[in-house]
Amino acid sequence: MGARALRNLLRIAAALAPLAASAHVPEPGPAVPSPWTWNLEAWLLCLLALSATGYALGLRRLWRNAGRGRGVSTLQAWAFALGWLTLVAALVSPLDPLGGRLFSAHMVQHELLMVVAAPLLVLGRPLATWAWALSPAARRALGRLFRTRGWSGPWDTLTEPLLAWALHALALWGWHIPAAFDAALHYEGLHILQHLCFLGTALFFWWSVLGHDPRGRYGPGHATAYLFTTMLHTAALGALLSLAPTPWYAPYIPLTSALGFDPVDDQQLGGLVMWIPAGLAYVIAALWVLARMLLRGARA
């Protein structure tokens, strides 16, 4: 299985350019090759441009008032930039339409959203930076809104580590049920909802484990435990996909075969993406959390 999956990985990498297609939702019949087609949906490009512009403007104003590197460090600003570029790679580049033809490409797209873009965006402190893009009056009004119970109550609930962990796990396992996954492939609205669930729950999860807890309710031990258990259950799902003797998702069978790949090998490769590289990301994050704890202890 491993050798076959590796051979298919090399074939897929060689075929990326000529086999990218123009839409993510599978169409009846074999996929028609279309080289280097990008997903240029206007609403998506507008949201990405707005988020980047707001962050750049807010960062400029913040550093002009507080000094360069204060409030948001240069490293945090770079983290946001890399996270934003990862969103572009996952949602705008030819990887998006290719994910409608190959399960393995779809899995790469999902992992980029959940274990690369989400933690980098969280580390970039986007909420505080976006607030600085507003006028002083609007910023004060927004601050008053954030202090109200109507906002702080739901926010504290969604960023509570156990609930954030559970919601992320539910989204991950729920959307990989064959009926749900197949429906997302057929209906663009469900496909967008799927990506929103993956990215949204990942943002809340990473927010809860990367130290955004001003009340000091949870320590590094909690974060490490949630990261470790997330690595375990995502690895379990990846292993199930990798070891399954038959394809789980029927819409991919004719499309993957039309591209010259075996559907089982393609699914195994996608499972390996979730099992190993994604699992390694959680391990690295846990080690980073523990290293920060040790450094704080050494300084103390």
C-alpha positions in Angstrom: 0.0 0.0 0.0 2.8 2.4 0.9 4.7 2.0 -2.4 1.5 2.3 -4.4 0.5 5.5 -2.6 4.0 6.9 -3.1 3.8 6.2 -6.8 0.5 7.9 -7.0 1.8 10.9 -5.1 4.5 11.4 -7.7 2.1 11.0 -10.5 -0.3 13.5 -9.0 2.5 16.1 -8.4 3.5 15.7 -12.1 0.0 16.1 -13.3 -1.0 19.1 -11.2 -0.7 21.7 -13.9 -2.6 20.1 -16.8 -5.3 18.5 -14.6 -6.6 21.4 -12.6 -10.3 21.9 -13.4 -12.5 25.0 -13.4 -15.0 24.1 -10.7 -14.8 22.2 -7.4 -18.2 20.5 -7.7 -17.8 17.4 -9.8 -19.6 17.4 -13.1 -21.2 14.4 -14.9 -18.8 12.4 -16.9 -15.0 12.6 -17.0 -13.3 15.7 -15.8 -12.0 18.0 -18.6 -8.4 19.0 -18.1 -7.9 22.7 -17.8 -4.4 24.0 -17.0 -3.8 26.1 -13.9 -7.3 27.3 -13.3 -7.7 29.5 -10.2 -10.8 29.9 -8.1 -11.6 33.6 -8.7 -15.0 33.8 -7.0 -15.6 37.6 -6.4 -16.9 37.2 -2.8 -13.9 35.1 -1.8 -11.4 37.5 -3.3 -13.2 40.5 -1.6 -13.1 38.9 1.8 -9.4 38.0 1.5 -8.6 41.5 0.2 -10.6 43.2 3.0 -8.9 41.1 5.7 -5.4 41.8 4.4 -6.1 45.6 3.9 -7.7 45.9 7.4 -4.8 44.2 9.0 -2.2 46.2 7.2 -3.9 49.5 8.0 -4.5 48.5 11.6 -0.9 47.5 12.0 0.4 50.7 10.5 -1.8 52.8 12.9 -0.9 50.7 15.9 2.8 50.9 15.3 2.6 54.6 14.5 1.0 55.2 18.0 2.8 52.6 20.1 6.0 52.1 18.3 7.1 49.4 15.8 6.8 45.9 17.3 4.6 47.0 20.2 1.1 45.6 20.7 1.7 43.2 17.8 5.3 42.1 17.2 7.0 41.8 13.9 6.9 38.0 14.2 3.2 38.0 14.9 2.6 40.2 11.8 4.6 37.7 9.7 2.5 34.9 11.2 -0.7 36.6 10.0 0.8 37.2 6.5 1.8 33.5 6.2 -1.6 32.4 7.4 -3.3 34.7 4.9 -1.1 33.4 2.1 -2.0 29.8 3.1 -5.7 30.7 2.8 -5.0 31.9 -0.7 -3.1 28.7 -1.5 -6.0 26.5 -0.2 -9.0 28.4 -1.5 -7.8 30.4 -4.6 -5.0 28.4 -6.2 -5.6 25.4 -8.6 -5.6 23.2 -5.5 -9.2 24.1 -4.9 -10.6 22.9 -8.3 -8.2 19.9 -8.2 -9.7 18.9 -4.9 -13.0 18.3 -6.7 -11.2 15.6 -8.8 -8.8 14.0 -6.3 -9.5 13.2 -2.7 -5.9 13.6 -1.8 -5.8 17.1 -3.1 -9.0 17.9 -1.1 -7.3 16.6 2.1 -4.3 18.8 1.5 -6.6 21.7 1.1 -8.4 20.9 4.4 -5.2 20.4 6.4 -3.8 23.7 5.1 -7.0 25.4 6.5 -7.0 23.6 9.8 -3.3 23.1 10.9 -1.4 25.8 9.0 -3.6 28.8 8.3 -5.7 28.7 11.5 -2.8 28.7 14.0 -0.8 31.3 12.0 -3.8 33.6 11.8 -4.4 33.3 15.6 -0.8 34.0 16.4 -1.1 37.2 14.3 -3.6 38.7 16.8 -6.0 39.8 14.0 -8.9 41.0 16.1 -6.9 43.7 17.9 -5.1 44.7 14.7 -8.3 45.0 12.7 -9.8 47.2 15.5 -7.0 49.7 14.9 -8.0 50.0 11.3 -11.2 51.7 12.5 -11.5 55.4 13.5 -11.0 56.2 17.3 -14.8 56.6 17.8 -15.6 53.3 16.1 -12.8 51.6 18.0 -14.2 52.9 21.4 -17.7 51.8 20.4 -16.4 48.3 19.4 -14.6 48.1 22.7 -17.8 48.8 24.6 -19.6 46.1 22.5 -16.9 43.5 23.3 -17.3 44.2 27.0 -21.1 43.6 27.0 -22.4 40.3 28.2 -24.1 39.6 24.9 -20.7 39.4 23.2 -18.4 38.2 26.0 -20.7 35.4 27.1 -20.8 33.6 23.7 -17.2 34.4 23.0 -16.0 32.9 26.3 -18.1 29.8 25.7 -16.8 29.2 22.1 -13.2 29.7 23.2 -13.5 27.5 26.3 -10.9 24.8 25.5 -13.0 21.7 26.0 -15.9 23.0 23.9 -13.6 24.3 21.2 -11.9 20.9 21.1 -15.3 19.1 20.9 -16.7 21.4 18.2 -13.5 20.9 16.1 -13.6 17.2 16.5 -17.3 17.0 15.7 -16.8 19.1 12.5 -13.9 16.9 11.4 -15.5 13.6 11.9 -19.0 14.7 10.9 -18.0 16.1 7.5 -16.0 12.9 6.7 -19.2 10.7 7.0 -19.6 9.6 3.4 -23.1 11.0 3.0 -22.1 14.4 4.3 -18.8 14.5 2.3 -20.6 13.4 -1.0 -23.3 16.1 -0.5 -20.6 18.8 -0.1 -19.1 17.6 -3.4 -22.4 17.9 -5.2 -23.7 21.2 -3.7 -21.5 24.3 -3.7 -23.4 25.8 -0.7 -22.6 22.7 1.4 -19.1 22.8 0.2 -18.6 26.4 1.4 -20.3 25.5 4.7 -17.9 22.5 5.1 -14.9 24.8 4.7 -16.4 27.4 7.1 -16.9 24.7 9.7 -13.3 23.4 9.3 -11.7 26.8 9.4 -14.1 28.3 12.0 -13.8 25.5 14.6 -10.0 25.4 13.9 -9.7 29.1 14.7 -11.6 28.7 18.0 -9.5 25.6 18.9 -6.2 27.2 18.2 -7.3 30.4 20.0 -8.0 28.3 23.1 -4.7 26.4 23.1 -2.3 29.1 22.1 -2.5 31.2 25.2 -5.4 33.6 24.5 -6.8 33.3 28.0 -6.7 36.7 29.9 -8.4 35.2 32.9 -5.8 32.6 33.4 -8.3 29.8 33.6 -6.2 27.2 31.8 -2.5 26.5 31.7 0.0 25.0 29.3 -0.9 21.5 30.6 -4.4 21.9 29.4 -3.3 23.1 26.0 -0.9 20.2 25.6 -3.6 17.7 26.5 -6.0 19.1 24.0 -3.3 19.2 21.2 -2.3 15.6 22.0 -5.8 14.3 22.0 -6.6 16.1 18.7 -3.5 14.5 17.2 -4.8 11.1 18.3 -8.3 11.4 16.9 -7.2 13.0 13.6 -4.6 10.3 13.2 -7.3 7.7 13.9 -9.4 9.1 11.1 -6.4 9.3 8.8 -5.6 5.7 9.5 -9.1 4.6 8.8 -9.0 6.3 5.4 -5.5 4.9 4.6 -6.3 1.3 5.5 -9.8 1.2 4.0 -9.9 -1.5 1.2 -12.6 0.3 -0.8 -13.3 4.0 -1.6 -15.6 5.8 0.9 -16.7 8.6 -1.4 -18.5 7.5 -4.5 -18.3 10.8 -6.5 -14.5 10.5 -6.7 -14.5 7.1 -8.3 -15.2 8.0 -11.9 -13.4 11.4 -11.7 -10.2 10.0 -10.1 -10.2 7.1 -12.6 -10.7 9.5 -15.5 -7.4 11.1 -14.5 -5.6 7.8 -14.5 -5.4 7.3 -10.7 -6.7 4.4 -8.6 -9.5 5.7 -6.3 -8.3 3.5 -3.4 -4.7 4.7 -3.7 -5.9 8.3 -3.9 -7.9 7.8 -0.7 -5.0 6.2 1.0 -2.8 9.1 0.1 -5.3 11.5 1.5 -5.5 9.6 4.7 -1.8 9.6 5.0 -1.8 13.4 4.7 -4.2 13.6 7.7 -2.4 10.9 9.6 1.3 12.0 9.4 1.9 15.6 8.4 -1.2 17.0 10.1 -0.5 14.9 13.2 3.1 16.2 13.3 1.7 19.8 13.3 -0.1 19.2 16.6 3.0 17.6 18.1 5.1 20.7 17.1 2.5 23.0 18.6 2.5 21.1 21.9 6.3 21.3 22.1 6.1 25.0 21.4 3.6 25.5 24.2 5.8 23.5 26.6 8.9 25.4 25.6 7.1 28.8 26.3 6.2 27.5 29.7 9.8 26.5 30.5 11.1 29.8 29.3 8.7 31.7 31.5 9.7 29.5 34.4 13.4 30.2 33.8 12.8 33.9 33.7 10.8 33.8 36.9 
